[in-house]
Amino acid sequence: MIKNFRPRLYQETILSTCVEKNTLVVLPTGLGKTQVFLMLAAQRLKEFPDSKIMLLGPTRPLIEQYFRVFQKNFSLPEKDYAIFTGQVSPEKRQKLAKEVKIIFSTPQGMENDIITNKIDLAQFSLIGFDEAHRATGEYSYVWIAQQYMKLARLGRIIALTASPGSNAEKIDEVCNNLHIDEIEVRTEDDPDVKPYIHETKINWLYVELPEVFLEIKKYLDNCFKSKIDEIKTFGILDIRQNDFSKRELLSLQGELQARLVRGERDFEVLRSVSVIAEAMKVSHALELLETQSISSLNEYLEGLVVKARSTRVKAVQNLIRDINFRSALVKARTLKEMRIEHPKLIELKRIVDEEISRHDDAKVIVFSQYRDSITKIVEELNKNPKVKARMFVGQAKKKESGMSQKKQIEMIKEFEKGNFNVICMTSVGEEGLDIPSVDTVVFYEPVPSAIRTIQRKGRTGRHAEGRVLVLVAKKTRDEMYRWSAYHKEKRMYEAIKNIKGKFNLRKTKKLSEYIKPDEDIMVYADYREKGSGIIKKLIELGAKIKLDTLEIGDYLISSRVIVEHKTVPDFVDSIIDKRLLTQAKELKKYESSVIIIEGEQDIFTQRNIHPNVIYGMLSALIIDYKIPVIYTRNTDESAGLLYMIAKREQLERDSSFTQHSTKPLTLKEQQEYIVSAFPGVGPILSKPLLKEFGSIKNIVNAEISDLKKVKLIGDKKAEKIKEIVDGEYR
């Protein structure tokens, strides 16, 4: 099935392992990980011709890239491939899944298709997980792999990455989550890889901060130190320690938040939380000054000033009053007026100008941490008429502008064609994208992550000799980040070798090991619960899930039991906006109802609300409405409780039930109940249908053209209603 491609020796060696075992493949960027998957796909289809293949990748541009590789190097006709992203409707994905042989998909969409039974994982003889280092925590890869290994008859997994993690624990977690049996790792120094490596020179270019920058730095340093000293006076910090990284501050903040949750609300703890928030803001300002640009620093500082006028957050208000902070602000404003810029920006302009002058078809990638910096970099570089720089960023977040994934794909194609010669990227461009013939990659700053450093370096030297230039501001965190990434990368390869040598994966206990699964259990779940994590846990236990729009509650367990699920913050919010009492009244339409409150947060510290209000609401629910209120710590506990209720109800009491189980009370409710059972109608459309036609009889006798007069009733729904009404019962 392979065409236009001759495998390299190391790819064939790796393939021989992948054929036999679930394998994690660790290869430097640009050395053909996708081709290893392609060869394995050919082998699996040859051995199991009636099976299907799937390759998962985190973004749409990567998915499109895999598709192009298969088009070029695989002999199947194009009709046998399908790309699944959020832009393809669930119905279309379900149809395509039955017709095609190979699916390229983003994990979030695939997860939803598995939950809604639109994909039969048992049909797949191979699933590939690209950028496999993401398979940690709650990322979709973890659950998909778990379901696949449970359901697949011919299960085989291949996981692909250039950098699985910087320590043994992280690598072990990835292997455990993806059910890996063996690791195949190659570095640029391995003898079977060396012949294919194009030399990539890494140069570290140091710049010195001007005196005026150092003055601002002094004020911000003093401001930061004063915050740390204040926390020390409360006995929260070690008095002897002077340097505190962002990670240490975040860790301390987490510890203090945990103490608040446990009810420790003394002044020292509350004040320390606020002062740490101030310190972290100053730390960020220092990072912008040392490593980014004066314009980025100014924008951040001015944003805090504006926020202080409208917010009640003490941390922001107190920081703006700090004399050191105000002095730094005034100095930064002066530099902006004088148009003095960071020496790294000046050095970057020199590098790019030289590169473009050296040969006309040169291509350069510039990486920077922050979108604000990218904007400034593009603006400055384009002052040279020979430089055509464009900004490549992720999708829009909060108030920031962004690029759709379609735009990202278009821009990469334009860059490949040479329509512009400098592409300036945030971290979104670090992962996996194949951008050929790039001469130079510039890091505007070192990054402390081994994974990100490896990904960035891999953007050049793929098809010819390349070079990497890293800009470092002397005596700043840039120098610390440089060495941090270097040591993490070394530790990563040592950890891989150690794990590969022993390969003794830790097996964590799954929820299903505590509760015996039973596949006869059916749970109706509201669509809005898709992201809660409970649905995935219920499926792990063997329950069948039917996603629908529930008019009442979140989980329909049986014909008589409905469950409302709330997180701790949502429960408190529903008291404030008065949703809770309305929901309680609706829940009483069922014979039995339960409210689950999930989370380990302190319910009394979520909002500015008197504890008696919360006690009063809990009392009303339990005493007046006779609704049990049950606390769970996490999704595991919530799912376990729901499953056991469902098992008791369905296997011991009621063997079958439908979504339409609520007890209609009035004539109006009975009419709405009957009409809501028509296909595609549900509780939302039943009311306008009855309002339009006046009675169920008139709806039944209506023609398709009349039904379509009701908003949201189109051809398909109208035809389905008529099919039910007029069809002969068999």
Buried (B, 14 or more C-beta within 10 A) or exposed (E): BBEEBEBBEBBEEBBEBBBEBBBBBBBBBBBBBBBBBBBBBBBBBEEBEEBBBBBBBBBBBBBBBBBEBBEEBBEBEEEBBBBBBEEBEBEEBBEBBEEBBBBBBBBBBBBBBBBBEBBBBBBBBBBBBBBBBBBBEEBBBBBBBBBBBBBBEBBBBBBBBBBBBBBBEBBBBBBBBBBBBBBBBBEBEEEBBEEBBEEBEEEBBBBEBEEBBEBBBBBBBBBBBBBBEBBBEBEBBEEEEEEBEBEEBEEBBEEBBEBBBEEEEEEBBBBBBBBBBBBBBBBBBBBBBBBBBBBBBBBBBBEBBEBBEEEEEBBBBBBBEBEBBBBBBEBBBBBBEEEEBBBBBEBBBEBBBEBBEEEEEBBBBBBBBBBBBBBBBBEBBBEBEEBBBBBBBBBEEEEEEBBEBEBBBEBBEEBBEEEBBBBBBBBBBBBBBBBEBBBBBBBBBBBBBBBBBBBBBBBBBBEEEBBBBBBBBEEBBBBEBBEBBBEBBEBBBEBBEEBBEEEEBEEEEBBBEEBEBBEEBBBBBBEEBBEBBBBBBBBBBBBEBEBEEBBBBBBBBBBBBBBBBBBBEBBBBBBEEEEBBEBBEBBBBBEBBBBBBBBEBBBBBBEEBEEEBBEEBBEBBEEEBEBEBBBBEBBBBBBBBBBEBBBEBBEEEBEEBEBBBBEBEEEEEEBBBBBBBBEBBBBEBBBBBBEBBEEBEEBBEBEEEBBBEBEEBEEEBBBBBBEEEEEEEE
